[in-house]
Amino acid sequence: MDVGDMKRHIRDTFGRVRTLEANGDTFYIYDPGRDLPAERQLPFATIVTGDHYDDASALGRPGAWRLNIGLTRSAYARLFPHGCDDGVDHTVTDTVLPHPVYAPQHWVCVVTPGEATLATVRQLLAEAYAFAARKHANHRSRQTSS
């Protein structure tokens, strides 16, 4: 799977998503009304294609890119019951890993997802999307009840 395939999958699978791009990287935000204030525009997934934000995954290599997915605490704990391990090699490809920077916020990553992780990645994206939709609905509900 290349980066274009992953972008198409996210775009075609998940509705009501706003896509922002910067420096060749893509950020996916659940924003059904396209009216979220800037401080609430938090992505549920990102695709980074270079070492703009960190260099842990060595994304300057030919064909390397990284999918990042924000999970619930319980989904993250299911994958990494012992939390973050500082000894993770974030250059390994096609393996679900704790995010090199945002693991404490329950983010995972996969460098150049492929056959070994495709089914898991699709499941994790669906969970992250559902979590983003719940957070959005909860926030709207609190606004209307105030």
C-alpha positions in Angstrom: 0.0 0.0 0.0 1.4 3.4 -0.9 0.5 6.8 0.6 -2.0 7.5 -2.1 -3.8 4.2 -1.4 -4.0 5.1 2.3 -5.3 8.6 1.5 -8.0 7.2 -0.8 -9.0 4.6 1.9 -9.5 7.2 4.5 -11.3 9.6 2.2 -13.6 6.9 0.8 -14.3 5.1 4.1 -14.8 7.9 6.6 -17.4 10.6 5.9 -17.7 14.1 7.4 -13.9 14.4 7.6 -12.0 17.6 6.9 -8.6 17.1 5.4 -5.9 19.6 6.0 -2.5 19.5 4.2 0.8 21.1 5.1 4.4 20.3 4.0 3.2 17.3 2.1 1.5 15.9 5.3 -2.2 15.2 5.7 -4.4 15.7 8.8 -7.8 14.1 9.1 -10.3 15.9 11.4 -13.8 14.8 12.2 -15.7 18.1 11.4 -19.1 17.3 10.0 -20.2 21.0 9.9 -16.8 22.3 8.9 -17.2 24.8 11.7 -14.9 23.6 14.4 -13.0 26.4 16.1 -9.2 26.1 15.6 -8.7 24.9 19.2 -11.0 21.9 18.6 -9.4 20.8 15.3 -7.6 17.8 16.5 -6.9 15.0 14.0 -7.9 11.4 14.6 -5.2 10.3 12.0 -2.3 11.9 10.2 0.0 10.9 7.3 3.5 12.3 7.5 5.8 12.0 4.6 9.0 13.7 5.9 10.9 14.4 9.1 9.1 17.8 9.6 8.0 17.1 13.2 10.4 14.4 14.4 13.1 12.3 12.8 12.5 9.0 14.8 11.1 7.2 11.8 13.8 8.3 9.3 11.1 9.3 6.7 13.7 10.6 4.3 14.2 7.1 3.0 12.8 6.3 -0.4 9.1 5.3 -0.1 9.0 5.9 3.6 5.9 7.6 5.2 4.1 7.2 8.5 0.5 6.8 9.4 -0.4 8.1 12.9 -3.6 7.1 14.6 -5.1 8.6 17.9 -6.8 5.9 20.0 -8.8 5.7 23.2 -6.8 4.8 26.3 -8.3 1.3 26.3 -7.6 0.6 22.6 -4.0 1.7 23.1 -3.7 -0.4 26.2 -5.0 -3.4 24.3 -2.0 -3.0 21.9 0.6 -2.0 24.4 -0.5 -3.2 27.9 2.8 -2.1 29.4 2.7 1.4 28.0 5.5 3.1 26.0 8.8 1.5 25.7 11.7 3.9 25.1 13.6 1.2 23.3 11.3 1.0 20.3 12.9 1.2 16.9 10.6 3.6 15.1 12.3 3.0 11.7 10.8 -0.5 11.4 8.2 -0.7 8.7 4.8 -2.4 8.5 4.6 -2.7 12.3 2.2 -1.0 14.7 4.3 0.9 17.2 3.7 3.5 19.9 4.1 6.9 18.4 7.6 8.3 18.9 6.3 11.6 20.5 2.5 11.2 21.2 2.4 7.7 22.7 1.5 9.2 26.1 -1.6 10.6 24.5 -2.5 7.1 23.1 -1.2 7.6 19.6 0.2 4.7 17.5 2.0 4.7 14.2 3.0 2.5 11.3 5.9 3.3 9.0 4.9 2.4 5.5 1.9 0.1 6.3 1.8 -3.0 4.2 0.3 -6.5 4.1 1.3 -7.4 7.7 -0.6 -4.4 9.2 -3.3 -3.6 6.7 -6.2 -5.2 8.5 -5.1 -3.9 11.9 -4.6 -0.4 10.5 -8.1 -0.4 9.0 -9.6 -1.5 12.3 -7.6 1.2 14.3 -8.6 3.9 11.9 -12.3 2.9 12.3 -11.9 3.0 16.1 -10.2 6.4 16.0 -12.8 7.8 13.7 -15.6 6.5 16.0 -13.9 8.0 19.0 -13.5 11.4 17.2 -17.3 11.3 16.3 -18.2 10.6 19.9 -16.1 13.4 21.2 -17.6 15.8 18.7 -21.2 14.7 19.6 -20.4 15.0 23.3 -19.1 18.5 22.9 -22.1 19.5 20.8 -24.4 18.0 23.4 -22.7 20.0 26.2 -23.0 23.2 24.2 -26.7 22.8 23.6 -27.5 21.9 27.2 -25.7 25.0 28.6 
